[in-house]
Amino acid sequence: MINHLSKIYDFALSNNLDQSIDSVRKYKLFVTTCLFVTIFGFLYGVLSYFIGFEVGVWTMAVSVIFFTSNIFFLKYLNINTLGFLIGVYTIWLNATLVFYSGGLFASPVSPWITLTPPFVLLLTNRRNALIILFLCIFYVLGFYWMILDGYDFPKTYSDSFHLIFLVLAMMGLIVIFYLITTTFEALKQQALDSLLSKQKELKSEQKRSEDLLLNIFPKEIAEELKETGKAKARLHENVTVLFADIKNFTSLSEGLTPPELVKLLHAYFQRIDSIIQKHGLEKIKTIGDAYLAAGGVPGSNKANAINVVEAAIEIQETNLHFKNEQLNNGNIFFDFRIGINTGPVVAGVVGDKKFVYDIWGDAVNLAARIEETSEPGKINISESTYFEIKDHFICEPRGFVPAKNKGEIKMFWVHDVRIQEKSK
């Protein structure tokens, strides 16, 4: 039976363009109610036939046709219109049965009128329900005035069946009202479950979006962008900038297909990403084969020059192991040059689309020049970085080294042994 009911639902909803939860609920409730009333109307008509209540027979026959037809018309007509027409029809039907079965206070079908306004409200809207409510009140008052005038209502069936008729009518009213409310409750719960599912999906999507945002921006910058739609540029006085670049990248990459090149770069940069995160640095961006990271930006980042140098040492050690693996397998490998400088930078987000968190300033430019004068597998630092780390790492002075557009700059090599470790 459930399968048949589902097919009827599908038929009634097939031309309905509005597939909102509330719309589906109304349509299903409409169909269910029409089916219940049709079944009850048929049984009521059969009973009326056996007790000789002719009015009950022909009105129930009309009702069966009317409510069955409404399921078909629902596919083509607006549910609000059909729901209102059902309300009007129900008033007429109840008035007819009441009139020919003894009047308002004698007829066993009188209580059925109470079901009409809430039914119309569930299926249509407040405006239609209020109209039906007032019509029901006028209907009751109309019968009341007729009673006061002494009108003698006909009773077209035997008094011996009155009690049975009343009991069955009350039972039918209770059952149909229960079935309607049960259907409504089930549909409401279905709608609630659907809403909760949508909310869960929305939260999941929101989390994925926030995770993606945090992969692109530092947390505090991401929060600022979400709240204001922009992020102010800020000056940071003591930032250590790390540049890593591949030696002879162009010539090495000529023997690789684009997918192979991207895959190999990803393998290298994935390792560097892990190391940068481990030491608490902020990855700024990759530029082709170059990698830019920093300690001390944004404001919440507390990484210092020591952390940056530690990360640089681990990068070179990790790349050396990977290089040996590549050599053993006869594959191409990359050697990184690393340059580090400490100084003030401006950090922020520029542009209106495709936001990018970036850093600017002479300290950044100098770090790039220091990287250019470094050597594969080595870490080259400026004098300002040297003063920050000299008590922690063995450094080898290089003297003044010419740098493009910067003249001669005092530089140092960093060795991969900390002073404390050497003294043990």
LINWOQUI-V747672 format. One record per backbone hydrogen bond with DSSP energy under -1.0 kcal/mol. CO is the residue of the C=O (numbers start at 1). NH is the residue of the N-H. Records with the same first field share a line. If there is no record, write none. Layout:
BEGIN
CO->NH ; NH
END
This chain:
BEGIN
1->5
2->6
3->7
4->8
5->9
6->10
7->11
8->12
9->13
13->16
17->19
20->24
21->25
22->26
23->27
24->28
25->29
26->30
27->31
28->32
29->33
30->34
31->35
32->36
33->37
34->38
35->39
36->40
37->41
38->42
39->43
40->44
41->45
42->46
43->47
44->48
45->49
46->50
47->51
48->53
52->54
53->57
54->58
55->59
56->60
57->61
58->62
59->63
60->64
61->65
62->66
63->67
64->68
65->69
66->70
67->71
68->72
69->73
70->74
72->75
73->76 ; 77
78->82
79->83
80->84
81->85
82->86
83->87
84->88
85->89
86->90
87->91
88->92
89->93
90->94
91->95
92->96
93->97
94->98
95->99
96->100
98->101 ; 103
100->156
103->107
107->110
109->112
110->113
111->114
112->115
113->116
115->119
116->120
117->121
118->122
119->123
120->124
125->129
126->130
127->131
128->132
129->133
130->134
131->135
132->136
133->137
134->138
135->139
136->140
137->141
138->142
139->143
140->144
141->145
142->146
143->147
144->148
145->149
146->151
147->150
154->102
158->161
159->162
161->165
162->166
163->167
164->168
165->169
166->170
167->171
168->172
169->173
170->174
171->175
172->176
173->177
174->178
175->179
176->180
177->181
178->182
179->183
180->184
181->185
182->186
183->187
184->188
185->189
186->190
187->191
188->192
189->193
190->194
191->195
192->196
193->197
194->198
195->199
196->200
197->201
198->202
199->203
200->204
201->205
202->206
203->207
204->208
205->209
206->210
207->211
208->212
209->213
210->214
211->215
213->217
218->222
219->223
220->224
221->225
222->226
223->227
224->228
225->229
234->347
236->345
239->343
240->295
241->341
242->293
243->339
244->291
245->337
246->249
248->252
249->253
253->256
257->261
258->262
259->263
260->264
261->265
262->266
263->267
264->268
265->269
266->270
267->271
268->272
269->273
270->274
271->275
272->276
273->277
274->278
275->279
276->281
277->280
282->294
285->292
287->290
290->287
291->244
292->284 ; 285
293->242
294->282
295->240
298->301
304->308
305->309
306->310
307->311
308->312
309->313
310->314
311->315
312->316
313->317
314->318
315->319
316->320
317->321
318->322
319->323
320->324
321->325
322->326
323->327
324->328
325->329
326->331
327->330
335->247
336->377
337->245
338->380
339->243
340->382
341->241
343->239
345->236
346->360
347->234
348->358
358->348
360->346
361->365
362->366
363->367
364->368
365->369
366->370
367->371
368->372
369->373
371->374
375->378
378->338
379->414
380->340
381->412
382->386
383->387
385->389
386->390
389->392 ; 393
392->419
394->415
396->413
399->411
401->409
403->406 ; 407
407->403
409->401
411->398
412->381
413->396
417->394
418->422
419->423
END
